[in-house]
Amino acid sequence: MEQDRSAAGDYPETFAERVYAGVIGKIIGVYLGRPFEQWSHERIVAELGEVRGYVNERLGAPLIVADDDITGTFTFFRALTDRGCPRDLSPAQIGETWLNYIVESRTILWWGGIGLSTAHTAWCSLASGIAAPESGSAARNGTLVSEQIGAQIFIDAWGLANPGDPERAADFARRAASVSHDGLAVHGAQVVAAMVASAFVERDVDGIVSAALAQIPRDSLIRKLADNIAAWHAEDPADWRRTFGKIRETYGYDRYGGGCHIVPNHALIHLALRHSAGIFHEAQTIVNTAGWDTDCNAGNVGCILGVAGGLDGLAGGPDWRGPVADRMLLPTAEGGAAITDAAREAVSIVNAGRSLRGLAPVSPKEGARFHFSFPGSMQGFQAENPEALHLGNNGGGLLCRVMSPGVAVRAFTPTFSPKDALGNGTYGMCACPTLHPGQQVRALWKSAPGNAGPLRIQLLAQTFDADLGIATIGGPEIVLQPGEEKPLSWTMPHTGGFPVAAIGFEMHGNASGDAVMLGFLDWKGAPTTSLMPSKSGNVWAHAWVRAVEGCTAYDNNTTITVHHSRPGGVMIQGSRDWRDYEFRARVEVRLAESFGLAIRAQGLRRHYSLRLDPSGSARLVRCADGETILAEAPCEWIVQRPREFALSAQGDCIRASIDGQPLLEARDTLLGGGAAGFLLDRGGIVVKSAAVEAPP
């Protein structure tokens, strides 16, 4: 058996690329299986035939969607990265991460009801103060509820962060799975995470599966299931349908009930791995044509074989990567991280894995948002007209080749929710723009030496308008002589309150084949901009994470009313790269048990805040795994009269003022950056103005 084992502290360069391949494999599988999720095998065969490529267009469905398999996988993993990657991360801390990132009834989970949706059931327990692992235990929720599929579908990142170490991957998976599940569901999650981890060092399916099964009890039904499928496969390796028939007879949905049980679906993962001999596109055909929970099973299989075969293993079948272009949507309470891509998420996981091994993080191209460091990575960039502009990547940058000389060609990557995702959908889209007015975009361009003449490059941005149409804003331009390299920067102009939807470029070439390389594209730091609505239309509301019961603009969209009848109302906008800034707001408190401004917010329960309540005190509070009062002072509680509030962060210094008078100051380093907004407990407020500025 061929192996590639490494010392505990080592992290070969190939691991990083294969983490990226695992992320790509995961999202390909989900996007492929999502349009016909829970169809029967018979219906799939009758309407689609063998599934050998994306079928979303045939079914009138978008390809890139917000989905629980993707969002849960890469969001719940932040339990580790938010805390500095401790090896002793607890189930209770992972449960707290659920509460921080999940917006009730809107994001990540299938909100199917207590006792029907396992994850919804667990979230309700967490929200009521019942910590993990009790929140997911069979003792509390019953075996049927606790042994559904959810733990398995959220688990791949724990394997990606522990390459070559299935034992530790399974241990992390046990802790993560126990937040919502128990028993066989936890065993299945451990096996999937361990298969992902072992796929870095094992090169055949037998090795991958054996290393993973060793992590769960010998008497687990999951092990018996896997052994049976291995034996059935050995009887006729060429006929996966025969094995599938035996799976349906022995482990089918008629035997394992509930919403979507772990056992039948885990069996299909082994079916696809065995009968595909580890070939990515054959495994996707098998697992998707078989049916049941297609997006979940295809996502797990895709991650395992993405790691095992690397990027080369994704080739040889349909064009899996081109239509996806790395794009991912992660709608959570941290709206600034919702518009992302496979390369960005892969680097985060790579650095978590390195931290667990005591190694320094990597920072491709000094941490540029778009670094294009993985071969074939597009990071969301797509040409408006692919026949006129060909985009590629050899690992050094985004290669842009003109195919129609004398014609302006354009490409963009999204910075905000796509138009068709602005509605809530099955798994609600909850996002903030990643690019705002006042931020400086930087890019590095290099013209190919063999170009026929100079090339003109112009930066562009797209915004939504009042009718959700697209308006284009032109930025600065440069002219590149053959072989010349130049930087290009642009301070994003004000947009009239409309969100920036995409960033991109336009280029003009002289001859077919003329090419330039985009080495990187980046922006950092907080903007200088108003966060109030545009003068017309309601797209502004989608730019906020709104974990409140009501949020409405009136007075010609110059004022916002917010109300929430329970504790815990949160409304924020911004990104984690907003570090040093001041958030200023003119607010009238109509009625509230407490009200506050938040800065450096990284979700619902991680932020700094200025809090006021009728007790007559003001507090600077750090919220992260509980609340810590950093400073406190007397402050009159005034309602039904607008007041000027300001809360700023600069380095480790947090300052607050009211009506222009300094009030509180404290120092803290835990939260390095995040969004700005409002906190509200049982009350209503009227926001007259809200803006982000440079700190005083």
N, C-alpha and C positions, 0 to 999 in steps of 0.2 A: 504493500500500500504506500503510495507516494505521499510524503509529508513535507511540510515547510515550516517546522516549528522554530520558535524564536525564544531567546532568553526573556525572562519576565519583564525586564526593563526595556527591552528592545521594541522598536516599532518600525519595521521595514517600510520603505517608501511605497512599495506596492500596496500596503494596507490602505493608505489614504485613497488611492484610486479605486480600490475595491469597495471601500465604504461608499464612495460615490456611485459605483455600479450597483450596490445593494439598494441605495435610495432610489436610483432610477428604476431598477427592477420592481421595487415595491409599487411605485406610482404607475408604472406601465400596467401591472396586473390589475390594480384598482380601476384605472380608467378603462381598461379593456372589459372587465367583468361587470362594471357598475350598471350599464343600460339594461341588462337582463337579469339582474340580481333576483334570486329566489324563483326563477323560472324552473320548470321541470326539465329533465333531460329530453323527454319526448317533445316538448314545445321548442326547445332550442334546436333540436335536429330538424323539426318540421319547418321552422321559420327562418333559421339562420344557417342550417347545415353545420358542418364542422367549423368551429370558430378558429380562423387562421389569420386574424387581423382585426383591427378596430371596426366595430359595427355601429358606432354612434350615429353616423350620418344616415345609415339605413333605417335607424329607429328614430330619427329626428331629435337626437339628444346631443347636448354639448359634450365635448371630449374632456375639457378641463373643468372639474367640478370640485366643490367643497364636499368632503366625504369623511365620515367618522374614522374609517380605517387610517387615513392619512393624517388627519388633524390630531386624533388621539395619540397616534404613534409618536409624532414629533413634538407634541405639546407636553404630554405627561412626562416625557424624558427630561423636561426642564426642571423637574424636581431635583435632578442631580446637578445640572449646570448652574441653577440659581443659587445653590448652596456651596459652590466651590468644589464639587465632585468628591464628596466624602464617601469612603468605602462603606461606612456604617449607616448609610441612608436608611431611614426607617419607613415602614408602611404608613405610619401616621404623617410623616413629612410628604410622602407622595400623595396622600389624601388631601393634605392642605394645598398642594399644587392643583388638584382638581378644583377646589373651591376658589382658588385665585384666578384660574383661566376660563372656567366654564361660566357662561352667561345663561342663567336659568331659562329653559324652554327655547333657547335660540341656537346654542353652539355645541359642537362636538358629538353629543350623545344622540341616540335614538330616544326621544322623549315619549316613549310608548306607554308610560304609566307604571306606578308601583306594583310590583308583583308580575308585571308583564315584560318590562324592559329591565334587565339586570342592572345596567349602568344607571338608569334613572332611579331605581330602588336604592342603590348604593349612594348616589348623590344626595338623596333626601336624608339618608342617615347621617352622612357627613355634615350636611347643612344644619341638622338638628343637634349637632354636638357629639355624635357617636363616631369615634375615631377608627381608622383602619388599624388592624385587619377586621375588627368586629363588624365594620360597615359592610363587608362582603361575605361574611361567614354564613355557612349553611345553618348553623345554630340559630341565627337571626332570620335568614331569608328563605330557608328550606333548600333542599338539594336541587330540585328542578330549576329554581330561579338561579341558584349560585353556580350551576354547571352549564350555562349557555356559552356562546362563542366569544363574547366580548374581550376577555382577557387575552386571548390568542391574537386577536386582530390588532391590538395596541402594543405589541411586545417587541417588534423587530429591532428597534433602536438599542435595546439593552444588549442584544447580540452584536450589533455593529460596533458598540463602544468597548467590547471585550474580545477583540479578534484573537482567535487561537486559544481562547480560555472558556470552553463551554461550561465548566463548573461555576465560574463566577458569573457568567451570563445567566445561567439558570437560577443562581441565588438572587440576583437582582430581579429577574423575572418573577420569582416567587413573591418577593416583597411588593412589586408593582401590581401583580395580578390579584393579590389578596385584598386590595382596596375595594374591589367590586365582586370578586369571585372566590370560589373555594373548590376543593376536591379535584375532580377530573379536569375542570377548566384550568386550574392552576398547573396541573401536570402537563396539559397540552401547551400552555403558554411557556413553561420551562423548556419543553422539547423544541418548540419553534425557535426560541431565543438561542438555545444551545446549538441547534442546527446552523443558524446564521453564524455564530461564533466559530464553530468547527469548520465551516465552509472556507474560512481563510487559510486553513492548513491541511485540510483533507481534500483530495482531488477526485473522489468517486462517491457515489450515493451511499454505498455500504458504510464507508468510513464516516460520512457526515451523520447518518442516522444512528449508527452504533454509539458514537461519542455522545450524542444527544440523549438517547434512551438511558444511558448509564446515569443520568442525573435525576431520575425519578424512581420511586419504589418499584421493586421487581414485580410486585403483585398488582400494580396499577393496570386498569383496563386499557389505558393508553399504550402500554408496552405490549399487551396481548394483541391489541388491534394492529400495531405496527408489525409484529411478528407474523400474524396471519396474512397480512397483505404481502409481506416479503415472500412467504411460502406460495401464495396464489400467483404472484408474479413469476416465480421460478418455474411453475408448471407450464406457463405459456407467456414468455416475455413479449411476444409480438402482439398480443390481443389484450389491450387495456379494458375493452368492453366486457370481457369475460370476468376480469377481476372486479370491475365496477358492479357487475351483477351480483357477485358474491358479497360485496360491501353493502349493497342495498338490502340483500336478504338478511345479513347478519347485523348491520349497524345502521339501518335506514331510519328515516324520519318517523316511520310508523312505530319504531321501537324507542326512540329517544325524542320526547316531546318538548314542549315549551316554544318560545319564540324562534330560537335557532340554536340547537344544541351543539356542544363542542364535539361530541363523538362522531357523528356522520361527516361533519366538515373536516375534522382533523384527519379522518380516514382518506379524504380526497387529496390532501396534501401528500400523503405517502403514496397514493395511487399515481399521482403526476410525477413525483420524483422517481419512483421505480421504473415506470413504463416509458419515461422519456429518456432514460439513461443520462439524466442531467443536462439534456439539451434544452435551452431556454424556451425556444418557440414551440417545441413539441410538448413541453410541460404545460405551456399556456393553452395550447389546443386541448389537451386532455382535461385539465382542471376546469376550463370554461365550458367545454362541451358536455361534461358530466352534469353540471348544474348545481343546484342548491345555492349556497351563499357564495356566488361566483366572485364578487369583487374582493371579499375577505380572503378566500382561499387562494385566488390568483395573486393577490398582493403578497401573502406569505411566501408562496412558491417563488414569485418573482424576486423577492429579496434574497432568499437562500441561494438561488441559482445565479442571481446577479453577482453576488459575492464569489460564488464558486467559479464561475466562468470569466469574471471580470468584464470589461467593456467589450472585448472581442467576442465573448459569449452571447452578447446581445445582437450580434450581426448574423447573417446567414439565413434569416427568415424575413418576415415583413419589415417594413421600415418602422420600428418601434419608437425610435428616439426623435425622428424628424418632426412628426406632428405635435409631440409633447413639448419639445424645446426646453426641457427642464422645469416647466412651469408648475407651481404648487400654490394652493390656497389653504391657509391655516387660520380660519376664522375663530378667534378667541377673544377674551377680554383684553389681551394685549394687541390692540388693533394694528399697531405699527409693524408687527411681525407677520401680519396675515398674508401680504403679497410677497412671496418668497420663491425660491427655486432650489433645485436639487443640489447644486454646487454649494450654495450658501448653507443649507442644512447639513450637508456632508462635512463641511469644515468644522461646524459646531460639534458634531459627533466625534470627528477625528480628534479634536482638542480635548474632549472629555475623556476619550480613550487614552490619550497621551498623559493627561493629568492623573488618571488612575494608575499609570505606570511610573509616575514621578518625573515625567518629561515636560519640557517647556512647550507651550502652544506654537502652532504654525500660524503665519499671517500672510497669505499670498498677496504679493504686491502691496505690502504695507497695509493690509486690511481693507483693500478696495472692495466696495460692494459688488461690482462686476469685474472679476479678475480673470475669468476664462482659463483657469489653470488646469482643468481636466480635459483630456482629449475629447473633442466632439461637443463640449459644453457650449450651449447657446445662452444660458441664463435668461431665458424668456424672450430674447431678440428674435423677431421674425420679420421677413421682408414683406412690404405691402404687395409687391408683385414679384413672386419668386422667379418668374421667367426672366425678369430684367435685372434682378440682383440675387446673386447666390451667396449664401452665408455658410461658412465652415469654420473649423477650429482644429488645429493640430496640437493644442496644448499650450500655445504661446500667446494666443489672443484671438479675437473674433476677426476672421478673414472675410472681407467684403469685396466681392468680385463683380464688376459691372458686366452684364451680358447684353445690354442694349445701349450702345454709346450714343451720346447726345441727348439722352433722356434723363430727367431727374429721377433718381431711385431713392426709396426711403425704407427704413427699418425702425421698429420701436420695441420697447419692452415695457410691460405694465408697471405702474407705480400705485395703482388703486384698483378697486374692484372692477372687473369687467362688467359691462352693461347688463348682460344676461344673468349676472349673479347678484344684482342689487336687491332683488326680492329675497325674502327669507328662505324659500325653498325647503327641501327636506332637512338639510342641516344648514341653519341660517348663516348668511355671510355677514361678518362683523369685522370691519376693517377701517383703518385710517390711511390716508395717503402717506406714502413713504417719502414723498418729495413735496416741499412747501415753498411758497414765495419767501425770498430772503436767504435761502440756502444756496451755496455755491457749488455748481456742478463742475467737476474736473475730468478731463479725458486726455488720453495720449494716443496720437495717431502716427502711423508710419506708412509711407507710400512704398509700394514695391519698386525695386530698382529697374525692372523691365517695362514699366509703364510707358505708353506712347507719348505722354506729355503730362502737364500739371493736372491735378485733381482738386476739385473744390468740395470742401466738407462744411456743412452747416449743422449746428445742434438745433433740435426741434423739441417742443413739448406739445402734448395734447391735453386739453381740458374738456370736461363735460360742460355743456351749456344748459340753459333752463329746460330744454326739451329732451335732455339726455342725448343730444347730438354731440359730435366731436368738433371742437375748434382747435386749430393749430397755431402755435406761437413760434415765431422764428427767433433764433438766437444768433450768436456770433458765428462767423465762418472763417476758415483758413484756406489757403491754397498750398498744396503740397507738390513740390517737384519730385520727379522719380528718385526714390531712395531717401527722401527727406523725412525726418521725424519732428513733430511739433506737438506741444501741449495746447489745449483749448479749454478755457474756463468760461463760466456763465453764471451770474447771479440771477436766480429764478425771479422773474418779475411778478408783480401782483396780478391776480387773475380775476378780480372782481368777486371773490368769494367762492369761485368754482374750484373743485378739487382738480389737481394735476393727475391726469389719468395715465399718462405714459411719457417716457423720455426716449428720444431717438435721434436720428440724423438723416440728412439728405446729402447725396453725393452726385457729382457729375463727372463722367469719364469720357475720354476721347476715343477709346477703341475697345472693342470687345475683349475682355480678359484683364483690363486695367483693374488693379486691386489695391486696397489699403488694409492695414491691420489696426484694429482698435485694441490697444494694449490693456487699457483698463478704463472704467468709468466709475465715478464715485462722488458722493457728497457726504459731509459730516457736519455735526453740530446742529443746534437749534435754529429755527428760522426767526425772522422778524416779520410778524404777520398778525392780522386779525383772525380770530377764530369764529367770527360771527357769520351769519348766513349771507348768501348772495342776495341781490335785490329781487330776484325772481326765481321760481322753481324751488324744489325741495331736496335736490341732490345733496345739499349741505348736511342734512341730517345723517346721511349714510357715512359721512366722514368721522362721526363720533362713535365710540363705543357707548351704547346707551343701556346700561343696566338699571334703568328706571322705568316706572310705569307710564310716564308721559313726558313728552318733549315736543314743544310746538313753537313755531315762529309766528309772530304777528307784528302789527304796526309796520306794514310794508317790509316784513322780514328784517326789521332792525332790532327786535327784542325776542328773547327766548324764554319761554316758561317751562319749568321742570317741576314735576311732582312725583312723590313716592310715598306710599302709605305704610311702609315697613322700614326697619333698620336696614342699612347696607346699600342705599342707592348710590350709584357711581355713574358719572358721565365724563369721559376723558377722550382726548385726541393727542396724537403724537407718537413718537418712536423712541426706542431705547438709546438711539444716538443723540437725543436731546439731553445734553449734560448740563452745561452752564447757561442758565437763562432765568428770566423773571416772568412770572405769570401774573398779569394784572387783570382784574375784573371788577366791574361796577355791578353790584348785585343788591337787590331788595329781597330780604327774607320776609315772606308773608306769614309763614307759620312753620315751625320745625322743632323737633326735639333736639337736633343738632345740625350744624351746617359747616362746611369747610371747603377750602381749596386744596388741591393735591398737585404735587409736582414729582418728577422722576417716577411716575407710576408705571409699574410693570404688571398690570392686571388689577384685579379687584381688591387684593389684600397685600399688595407690596407697593408702598409709596411713602413719601413724606407728606404731611398735611398740616395746615393751620385749621384748628377746630374751635368752634364757638358753640355755646349752648346757654340756656336761660340761667344757669348757675352763676353767671357773671365772671367767667374766666375764659382765657384763651390759652391754647396749648399748641406747641409744636410736637407732632407725634410721628414716630417711625413705625410703620406697619410692615412686618415681615415675620412670619411664624409667631404671631402675637403682636401686641402693641407695646411700645415703649415711649413714655413721655420724655421728650428731650428738653423742654423748657415750658414754663407756665407763668402767666401774669394775669392780674385782674383786667377785665374788659367788659364794658357795659354791653348788654344784650339789647339790640335795637331791632325792632321789626317794623315793616311797612314804611321803610324809608331807605332809599338807595345809599350804599356806602362803597367806598373805594378800598378794595383789598389787593394786597400784593404779597406774593410768596416767591422767593428766589433761591437758587442754588448756585454756588460758585466754589468749585473744589469741594472741600468738606464743610463749607459754611452754609447754613440754612438760615434765611432771614425772613421775617414777616412784618408787615406794616398795615395799618388801617387808617384810612382817610389821611394819607401822607405822613403819618407819625410812626416812626420805628417802634416796634412793640416787643418782638422776640428774636433771639438769635441762639443758635446751637451748632455744634459740630458733630458730624457723623460721616462715615465712609462706606456704609454697607451698600447703598443703592447708588450706582454710578450714573444712571441716566434713565429717562423714561418720559411718559406723556404728562400733560397738564389737564386739569379739569376740576370737577365739583363732586363733593360728597354730601349726601343728604339722608337724614333719618326722619321718617314720618313727617313730611312737610312739603311745602311748595316754595319755590324761589322764582324771581324774575331777573334774568340776566340782561343788563343794558349794554354791556360791552365786555369783551374778552380778547386778550391779545398776548402774544409771546414776544418778548424783547430781549435784548442783551442785558445781562445783569448790571445793576448800578455799581 
